[in-house]
């Protein structure tokens, strides 16, 4: 838990729960009055002298009109094994202090956030290809094995693969939510959320019970990039929210990296756009470290992990396996290119599935 003294934590939370009070106004109030408790002692006329404040908001502060009862909220957080980290806490992430509109209050759950490691964000499509999922997991795992932390948004798709990769690489992962700390979204990520709590921290700036509304996610993306030294975009369409994160990263002075994909895949169009705009093209964790100038400091933690060699293949198995790639291919196309009968191809694909080197997708599509 942060070191904001207990009697003052309630005042921070209370000011955070004033409707219509944004981070910049919160910061302006602190600059004038010093602490949240002094803000609540201020008169209406004194509050109205603060830059950016509206009369309606000042009246809410004077009348202590909160979104929810601060004391009850604090007790609920304690029951959830969660806590708040305030802007003035020593535990507040240093990277967030540098951004234009840092969150004044963070809700956190899980382990304490280490200060002595470098964080990289890994983001991308919520509906990725198997290629995108595999690359995201490998890059995150490679970063973790080098001693770096991985930040993402715990959404389905690339975000989830990034968290799992970091966890499997025995690294520290930070999940930034677009909901309240008491809500797991999507619900299918409940198991992942437990693993993140065991291996990292879940944070959000949104109050308890905040639902997953669309406008929340672009807002939280500035925190993902703000926590990080750079942002890796693995797979994204041109309209993807990941491009918003990349844009925010540039505004915050962070590096942007993009993984190329097939020119025929619209799901990589956003990454190709970023590369054309000057993002660094990367293929693995080593490329990211080199782009950040971190190869020398992290040389002692070189990633020696290698994929296990595939099981031995015999005759026609090798032919079929060579035709199956990282992008899905239909069984009929495999049959045509191999010049083999569909029934024979199906039998070989089943053997390759049993060996764990080929996976069948819906619609008789196959990938490695």
Backbone torsions as a table, in degrees:
resi	resn	phi	psi	omega
1	UNK	NA	147.8	178.7
2	UNK	-62.0	164.4	-175.1
3	UNK	-97.1	10.6	171.6
4	UNK	-57.6	127.4	-174.5
5	UNK	-60.8	145.0	-169.8
6	UNK	-55.8	-39.1	-176.9
7	UNK	-70.9	-19.4	-178.4
8	UNK	-95.1	-23.6	179.8
9	UNK	-56.9	-39.6	-178.9
10	UNK	-63.9	-37.5	179.1
11	UNK	-68.0	-40.9	176.0
12	UNK	-59.4	-47.6	-179.2
13	UNK	-64.2	-41.2	-179.6
14	UNK	-60.9	-45.4	-179.8
15	UNK	-66.0	-37.2	177.1
16	UNK	-61.8	-29.7	-176.1
17	UNK	-91.5	11.0	172.9
18	UNK	-78.0	121.2	-179.3
19	UNK	-60.2	138.1	176.2
20	UNK	81.4	4.8	-179.1
21	UNK	-96.2	105.0	179.8
22	UNK	-82.9	174.5	-177.4
23	UNK	-64.2	-39.0	-177.6
24	UNK	-68.0	-39.8	177.0
25	UNK	-67.3	-39.5	175.9
26	UNK	-55.9	-45.3	-178.9
27	UNK	-65.7	-40.8	178.1
28	UNK	-62.8	-38.8	178.1
29	UNK	-64.3	-41.2	178.8
30	UNK	-64.6	-39.6	-179.7
31	UNK	-63.4	-32.9	-179.5
32	UNK	-84.1	-42.5	-171.5
33	UNK	-107.0	-13.1	175.7
34	UNK	95.3	-55.8	-177.2
35	UNK	-140.9	156.7	179.3
36	UNK	-57.0	-36.4	-179.5
37	UNK	-63.4	-33.4	176.7
38	UNK	-71.6	-30.7	176.4
39	UNK	-61.9	-42.8	-179.2
40	UNK	-71.4	-18.9	177.0
41	UNK	-85.5	-13.8	-175.6
42	UNK	-71.0	151.0	176.9
43	UNK	-82.3	166.9	179.3
44	UNK	-59.1	-43.8	-178.6
45	UNK	-64.4	-37.9	177.9
46	UNK	-66.3	-40.8	179.2
47	UNK	-63.9	-38.6	-177.0
48	UNK	-69.0	-10.1	176.3
49	UNK	-81.7	-12.3	-177.1
50	UNK	-76.4	134.2	-179.1
51	UNK	-60.7	126.8	174.5
52	UNK	91.2	-5.2	-176.7
53	UNK	-84.4	141.2	174.6
54	UNK	-98.8	152.6	-178.5
55	UNK	-56.6	-40.9	-178.6
56	UNK	-59.5	-41.7	179.8
57	UNK	-69.3	-40.4	178.2
58	UNK	-61.4	-40.2	178.4
59	UNK	-64.5	-36.2	177.9
60	UNK	-66.1	-37.6	178.3
61	UNK	-65.9	-47.4	179.9
62	UNK	-62.0	-42.0	-178.6
63	UNK	-85.2	-1.1	-179.5
64	UNK	51.6	54.0	178.1
65	UNK	-93.2	100.8	-173.6
66	UNK	-102.1	158.1	173.0
67	UNK	-63.6	-37.0	175.9
68	UNK	-154.4	161.7	-177.0
69	UNK	-65.5	120.3	-176.2
70	UNK	-58.9	-42.0	-178.2
71	UNK	-64.9	-42.3	177.6
72	UNK	-64.1	-40.8	179.2
73	UNK	-61.4	-42.7	179.8
74	UNK	-62.7	-41.3	178.5
75	UNK	-66.0	-39.5	178.3
76	UNK	-62.8	-42.9	178.0
77	UNK	-59.6	-41.9	179.2
78	UNK	-63.4	-38.6	178.0
79	UNK	-65.9	-30.7	179.3
80	UNK	-84.6	4.4	-173.9
81	UNK	58.0	33.3	177.9
82	UNK	-113.1	169.2	179.7
83	UNK	-154.9	175.2	176.2
84	UNK	-110.3	148.2	172.8
85	UNK	-118.9	120.4	-178.1
86	UNK	-94.9	163.2	-176.4
87	UNK	-57.1	-29.1	-177.4
88	UNK	-95.5	-0.1	177.6
89	UNK	-68.9	142.5	171.0
90	UNK	-60.8	-25.7	-179.2
91	UNK	-79.4	-6.9	-178.3
92	UNK	-65.5	131.4	-177.1
93	UNK	-59.0	127.5	-174.7
94	UNK	-60.8	-37.2	-178.1
95	UNK	-60.3	-34.9	-178.0
96	UNK	-71.5	-26.2	179.0
97	UNK	-64.8	-21.9	-174.2
98	UNK	-82.8	-18.0	-171.9
99	UNK	-83.4	166.1	-173.3
100	UNK	-63.5	-45.6	-177.1
101	UNK	-127.0	72.3	-178.1
102	UNK	-66.0	144.8	175.3
103	UNK	-65.2	133.1	-179.0
104	UNK	-78.6	-26.9	178.4
105	UNK	-135.0	130.5	173.5
106	UNK	-115.0	137.0	170.5
107	UNK	-93.5	131.9	-175.1
108	UNK	-135.2	150.7	179.4
109	UNK	-148.7	136.5	-179.7
110	UNK	116.6	-149.2	-178.6
111	UNK	-78.0	163.7	173.2
112	UNK	-66.8	148.5	-177.4
113	UNK	-83.6	114.4	-179.8
114	UNK	-63.5	141.6	-179.6
115	UNK	-95.1	-15.6	-169.6
116	UNK	-97.4	16.6	177.8
117	UNK	-125.2	156.1	178.0
118	UNK	-91.4	137.5	-178.6
119	UNK	-109.6	140.7	173.5
120	UNK	-122.8	136.9	174.9
121	UNK	-89.5	138.3	174.4
122	UNK	-125.7	115.2	-174.4
123	UNK	-135.5	168.6	178.7
124	UNK	167.8	-161.2	-172.4
125	UNK	-63.4	146.6	172.2
126	UNK	-82.9	-13.7	178.3
127	UNK	-127.8	67.8	-173.1
128	UNK	-82.5	171.3	171.2
129	UNK	-85.0	164.4	174.0
130	UNK	-56.5	-33.9	176.7
131	UNK	-59.2	-48.6	-179.0
132	UNK	-61.9	-43.5	179.5
133	UNK	-60.8	-44.7	-178.2
134	UNK	-64.9	-42.4	-179.2
135	UNK	-66.5	-43.7	-179.4
136	UNK	-60.1	-44.1	-178.6
137	UNK	-66.0	-41.6	-178.6
138	UNK	-67.6	-41.1	179.6
139	UNK	-65.1	-45.5	179.5
140	UNK	-63.0	-40.4	178.7
141	UNK	-65.5	-41.4	178.4
142	UNK	-62.7	-41.3	177.4
143	UNK	-63.1	-44.1	-179.3
144	UNK	-62.7	-40.8	-179.0
145	UNK	-67.1	-20.8	176.1
146	UNK	-88.4	-3.1	178.2
147	UNK	96.4	10.6	177.5
148	UNK	-95.1	156.9	176.3
149	UNK	-95.4	154.3	-179.0
150	UNK	-119.1	129.2	178.9
151	UNK	-110.8	137.7	172.9
152	UNK	-157.6	-173.0	-171.4
153	UNK	-107.5	8.4	178.3
154	UNK	54.7	25.6	172.0
155	UNK	-79.8	170.8	175.0
156	UNK	-70.7	162.4	177.2
157	UNK	89.0	-132.3	-174.5
158	UNK	-60.5	-41.2	179.2
159	UNK	-56.0	-49.2	-178.5
160	UNK	-62.0	-42.5	179.6
161	UNK	-61.9	-37.8	179.0
162	UNK	-63.9	-45.8	179.0
163	UNK	-63.0	-45.5	180.0
164	UNK	-62.3	-41.3	179.1
165	UNK	-60.6	-44.1	179.1
166	UNK	-63.8	-43.6	179.5
167	UNK	-62.3	-44.6	179.8
168	UNK	-67.6	-24.7	175.7
169	UNK	-87.2	6.2	178.2
170	UNK	61.0	39.9	178.3
171	UNK	-107.2	177.9	179.2
172	UNK	-96.9	127.0	-178.0
173	UNK	-119.6	141.7	179.1
174	UNK	-115.5	123.4	177.4
175	UNK	-107.2	124.9	-178.8
176	UNK	-108.4	116.9	-174.0
177	UNK	-89.9	156.2	170.6
178	UNK	-105.0	19.8	-179.4
179	UNK	-134.0	-177.6	171.1
180	UNK	-68.1	160.0	-178.2
181	UNK	-66.6	-15.7	-178.4
182	UNK	-91.8	3.3	-176.3
183	UNK	-119.6	127.9	174.1
184	UNK	-98.9	119.1	-179.8
185	UNK	-136.7	126.8	-2.6
186	UNK	-73.3	158.5	-177.8
187	UNK	-59.7	-27.1	-179.4
188	UNK	-66.2	-12.6	180.0
189	UNK	-95.6	18.2	-178.7
190	UNK	-61.3	-44.4	179.4
191	UNK	-61.6	-41.9	177.9
192	UNK	-61.7	-40.2	-178.9
193	UNK	-60.7	-38.5	177.5
194	UNK	-64.3	-40.3	180.0
195	UNK	-67.5	-37.7	177.7
196	UNK	-63.1	-42.0	179.7
197	UNK	-63.4	-32.4	178.2
198	UNK	-75.9	-23.9	-171.7
199	UNK	-124.3	10.8	-177.2
200	UNK	179.9	-144.7	-175.4
201	UNK	-140.1	142.7	170.8
202	UNK	-106.4	130.3	178.7
203	UNK	-133.5	159.2	174.6
204	UNK	-159.6	156.0	173.1
205	UNK	-101.0	-3.5	-176.4
206	UNK	-87.0	138.8	-179.4
207	UNK	-62.4	165.1	176.2
208	UNK	-52.0	145.8	176.3
209	UNK	71.6	6.0	177.1
210	UNK	-67.5	120.1	-177.8
211	UNK	-77.2	168.6	-178.8
212	UNK	-79.2	69.3	-179.6
213	UNK	-80.4	143.7	-173.8
214	UNK	-52.7	-38.0	-176.3
215	UNK	-69.5	-16.7	-177.6
216	UNK	-70.3	-31.7	-169.8
217	UNK	-73.5	-42.6	172.8
218	UNK	-61.0	-32.6	179.1
219	UNK	-65.9	-43.8	-177.9
220	UNK	-72.0	-21.8	-176.1
221	UNK	-62.2	-29.5	178.8
222	UNK	-66.6	-26.4	177.8
223	UNK	-74.8	-40.8	177.9
224	UNK	-57.3	-49.1	-179.7
225	UNK	-72.5	-35.6	-178.9
226	UNK	-64.3	-32.9	179.1
227	UNK	-73.2	-16.7	-165.1
228	UNK	-109.2	154.7	174.4
229	UNK	-76.7	-27.9	178.7
230	UNK	-161.7	167.0	-178.9
231	UNK	-121.6	127.3	177.0
232	UNK	-103.5	118.5	176.3
233	UNK	-102.1	117.8	-173.2
234	UNK	-90.8	-49.3	-178.8
235	UNK	-150.4	125.8	-175.5
236	UNK	-158.2	140.5	172.0
237	UNK	-78.4	174.0	-179.5
238	UNK	-69.3	-19.3	179.8
239	UNK	-103.4	12.7	-174.8
240	UNK	-69.8	146.6	173.7
241	UNK	-63.9	-20.2	178.6
242	UNK	-64.2	-29.5	177.4
243	UNK	-70.5	-29.1	173.6
244	UNK	-64.8	-44.3	178.3
245	UNK	-60.6	-41.9	179.2
246	UNK	-63.2	-41.4	178.7
247	UNK	-63.7	-43.1	177.8
248	UNK	-62.7	-39.0	179.4
249	UNK	-60.5	-43.2	178.7
250	UNK	-63.0	-42.6	178.4
251	UNK	-61.2	-32.3	-177.8
252	UNK	-89.0	2.9	179.6
253	UNK	79.0	21.5	177.7
254	UNK	-93.0	160.8	176.3
255	UNK	-81.9	149.5	176.8
256	UNK	-122.3	129.9	178.8
257	UNK	-121.7	148.0	179.6
258	UNK	-138.6	140.5	178.2
259	UNK	-95.3	124.8	178.6
260	UNK	-72.9	156.0	176.7
261	UNK	-133.4	-164.7	178.0
262	UNK	-69.4	140.6	176.2
263	UNK	-67.2	-15.4	179.4
264	UNK	-91.6	-4.2	-177.4
265	UNK	-101.0	113.7	178.6
266	UNK	-64.3	-19.2	-179.6
267	UNK	-73.8	-10.7	174.7
268	UNK	-105.8	1.1	-176.5
269	UNK	-59.3	-37.4	179.2
270	UNK	-65.6	-39.6	178.1
271	UNK	-65.6	-42.1	179.3
272	UNK	-64.9	-36.5	176.3
273	UNK	-61.8	-44.3	-180.0
274	UNK	-63.3	-40.3	179.6
275	UNK	-63.9	-41.2	177.4
276	UNK	-62.7	-30.4	-179.1
277	UNK	-85.0	-1.2	175.6
278	UNK	114.3	0.7	175.7
279	UNK	-64.3	148.6	-179.8
280	UNK	-76.5	127.8	177.1
281	UNK	-77.1	125.5	-179.9
282	UNK	-131.9	154.2	179.5
283	UNK	-120.2	-19.7	-175.8
284	UNK	-157.4	-179.8	-177.6
285	UNK	-64.5	-34.9	179.2
286	UNK	-61.0	-38.9	178.3
287	UNK	-61.8	-38.3	179.5
288	UNK	-65.1	-47.0	179.9
289	UNK	-60.8	-41.2	179.4
290	UNK	-65.1	-40.6	179.5
291	UNK	-63.9	-27.3	179.6
292	UNK	-93.9	-3.5	-176.9
293	UNK	71.6	28.0	-175.6
294	UNK	-104.7	1.7	-176.4
295	UNK	-59.7	-42.2	-178.4
296	UNK	-67.6	-50.5	-179.2
297	UNK	-59.8	-29.3	-175.5
298	UNK	-102.1	10.8	-176.8
299	UNK	-60.7	-33.1	-179.2
300	UNK	-67.5	-17.7	-179.0
301	UNK	-109.5	32.8	-175.9
302	UNK	-53.1	138.8	-177.4
303	UNK	-79.7	108.7	-179.8
304	UNK	-94.9	3.6	-178.2
305	UNK	-68.3	134.4	174.5
306	UNK	-133.0	145.6	175.3
307	UNK	-60.1	140.0	177.0
308	UNK	-63.4	146.3	179.8
309	UNK	-63.7	145.5	179.0
310	UNK	-66.1	152.8	177.2
311	UNK	-62.1	156.9	-177.9
312	UNK	-62.6	138.6	-179.5
313	UNK	-113.3	146.2	-176.2
314	UNK	-117.8	129.2	171.9
315	UNK	48.1	-110.7	-174.2
316	UNK	-69.5	-22.5	175.5
317	UNK	-59.7	-41.0	-179.3
318	UNK	-65.1	-38.1	178.5
319	UNK	-63.7	-48.4	-178.5
320	UNK	-65.4	-42.6	-178.9
321	UNK	-62.3	-35.6	-179.2
322	UNK	-67.4	-23.6	-179.3
323	UNK	-86.2	-18.2	179.3
324	UNK	-91.8	124.7	-178.1
325	UNK	-119.7	-157.9	-179.2
326	UNK	-78.7	-16.8	175.9
327	UNK	-104.7	143.6	-176.5
328	UNK	-59.0	140.9	176.5
329	UNK	-132.1	138.8	-176.8
330	UNK	-78.7	148.0	-178.6
331	UNK	-58.9	-33.9	179.2
332	UNK	-65.1	-37.2	178.2
333	UNK	-68.5	-38.1	176.6
334	UNK	-61.7	-42.1	179.8
335	UNK	-61.9	-43.9	-178.6
336	UNK	-65.3	-46.0	-175.5
337	UNK	-72.1	-28.3	179.5
338	UNK	-88.3	-12.4	-176.7
339	UNK	57.5	39.1	178.4
340	UNK	-120.2	157.6	179.9
341	UNK	-68.4	142.5	-179.7
342	UNK	-53.9	-39.3	-178.3
343	UNK	-63.7	-41.4	180.0
344	UNK	-66.9	-41.9	178.2
345	UNK	-60.9	-42.7	-180.0
346	UNK	-60.6	-42.0	-179.9
347	UNK	-64.6	-41.7	-179.7
348	UNK	-68.0	-41.8	178.4
349	UNK	-60.7	-37.0	178.4
350	UNK	-64.1	-40.1	178.4
351	UNK	-64.8	-40.0	178.4
352	UNK	-66.2	-35.2	175.0
353	UNK	-62.7	-43.1	-179.1
354	UNK	-64.9	-28.8	177.2
355	UNK	-80.2	-7.8	175.6
356	UNK	79.4	21.4	-177.7
357	UNK	-115.4	-4.4	176.0
358	UNK	-134.6	143.0	-179.2
359	UNK	-125.8	135.2	177.8
360	UNK	-92.0	133.5	176.1
361	UNK	-106.9	167.3	177.7
362	UNK	-57.1	146.3	177.6
363	UNK	83.0	25.0	179.0
364	UNK	58.1	36.7	175.3
365	UNK	-100.0	145.9	-177.5
366	UNK	-131.4	143.8	174.4
367	UNK	-137.6	164.2	175.5
368	UNK	-71.4	NA	NA
